[in-house]
Amino acid sequence: MSLPSDDILTRPLGVPEPADDCLKGRLARLRAQLRPRHVHAGLGAALLASIALLFVVGDPRGGEPRATAVIALRKMPSERPRPAPEESVRTVEAELPPAPAQSSAEEVETASGVTVFRPSGTAAPNDAVVIRVPTVAVKLAAAPDPRLVERGRHGALPKLGDGRLRALDVYARPEEPGTGPRIAILLTGLGTGQAATAAAIVKLPPQVSLAFAPYGEVERSAARARDFGHEVLVQVPMEPFDYPDSDPGPQTLLVAARPAENADRLAWVMSRVPGAVGLTNFMGSKLMADGAGLEPVLREVAARGLGFVDDGTAQRSLANGLAGKAKAPVARADIVLDAVPRADAIDRELARLEAQARTRGFVLASATAMPLSIERIARWAKDLDARGLRLVPVSAALRGPGAGTRVSTAE
């Protein structure tokens, strides 16, 4: 048996292989069978079969899975009917508090504190309306002012500037113009509790003056209070009757201490807060009742261009009585708002504060930085101007004539 490769090698050139003739014959017969008419007939049969399938199945996708989505057209909701004009008026009147009765337009203007100038012989019309213009935020003078500072053993100390320029005048918050009874409030005890300090600075009107204990990061807290428009004072730790059971803290001024020792402690306190308008007592019932111990303190306060505020907590204070002798600006709080630390008691004292202001024209009050006190004072002060009263800073009780009924000013 010979291999195909052998046939290829032994077959003479040019002689066709017999198998090739058979393959060519079969191809020729196949071409003869596939005439155009047969191709057309096959294509037609395929088309008729597709049409029949479409009619039977009814789906051009040939039965593939499908889903039908129905889009429903909805009508736009009709506009809510508006109430009749009479109904609207009744609703508004039910929500608003009743307006205080005014017998004339002149009384409206007087109660608002707005001064109106008109030609002589003319009066306010019956339908006069008072328009309140928002006041611009007051920016206090930068502190420390180099004209009012000198170096001391404990740091920068306030001093009188040229022409007897005082820190009390430069750092004070300006009093907004207006008329009507005035109320000043001093809040003490700031700086030791950060939450209460932040709440007092932000929640209370900027006309409320803030007094800081001289401990901790008091300089930063006092500077933030001044940024918000509050004028600031520093509390001087003074000896109470039950000392040391009640201890105001380090650097307390003592009745039995030598004058030089108390003067050094007072210098430390005054160096703690740049930009302070004055000092106020922290405790101090014993020292405030001792003339020999208190008078040097007031003299030093005056010599430094500051004022002194008695917070009203010491029953036998001699501060007012010594003010003239020491030539020091001194004011004493007439009312301690939170002597009884309850909401109803604080509200009663605030009402009494208003009544005294209407009778006397000016009243100074004090309170401590308890959260309850801050909340009640802030709530009370919201509509104070609508009641015809004005908040003023505590420096108004220390500067110039006519500041208050129990005030002595430096000569």
CORJOPE-V189780 format. One line per field, one symbol per residue. ss: DSSP state (h for helix, s for strand, l for the rest). phi: phi as a letter, one per 30 degrees, with the letter a starting at -180 (. if undefined). psi: psi as a letter, one per 40 degrees, with the letter a starting at -180 (. if undefined). A space follows every 10 residues. Layout:
ss: ???
phi: ???
psi: ???
This chain:
ss: lllhhhhhhh lllllllhhh hhhhhhhhhh hhhllhhhhh hhhhhhhhhh hhhhhhhlll llllllllll llllllllll llllhhhhhh hhhhhlllll llllhhhhhh hhllllllll llllllllll llllllllll lllllhhhss ssllssssll slllslhhhh llllllllll lsssssssss lllhhhhhhh hhhlllllss sssllllhhh hhhhhhhlll lsssssssll llllllllll llslllllhh hhhhhhhhhh lllllllsss ssslhhhhll hhhhhhhhhh hhhlllssss llllllllhh hhhhhhllss ssllssllll llhhhhhhhh hhhhhhhhhh lsssssssll hhhhhhhhhh hlllhhhlls sslhhhhlll llllllssll l
phi: .cdedddddc dddicddedd dddddddddd dddddedddd dddddddddd dddddddibd diiddbbccc ccccdddddd ddddeddddd dddddddddd dbdadddddd ddiccccbed icbdddcdbc ccceddedcd ddbddedcbb dbdckdcdbd ddihdcdedd cddddddlbj ecbcbcccid jdcddddddd ddddeddddb ccddcidddd ddddddddjd dbbcdcdbdd dcdceccdkd iddcdddded dddddddddd ddbdjddabb dcijddddcc ddddeedddd eddciccbcd didddcdcdd dcddddhcdb bcddbcdcec dbdddddddd dddddddddc jabcbbacdd eddddddddd ddcdddcicb dbddeddcci didadbbccd d
psi: hiidddddde hiiehihddd dddddddddd dddgiddddd dddddddddd dddddddehe efeiiiihhh hhhiihhihh hiiidddddd dddddiihii hheidddddd deehhhhiii eiihidfihh hhhhiihhhi iiiihdefii hadeahiiih aiffhidddd eihihiiiii iihhhhhiei ddhddddddd dddiieehih hhifiafddd dddddddeeh iiihhhhihi dfhedhhdai fhhideiidd dddddddddd edhieieaii ihbfddddeh dddddddddd dddefiihhh eedhdfhedd dedddefihi ihhdhhdfdh gidddddddd ddddddddde dhhhiiiifi dddddddddd edfdddeeih hiidddeehi iedidfhhii .
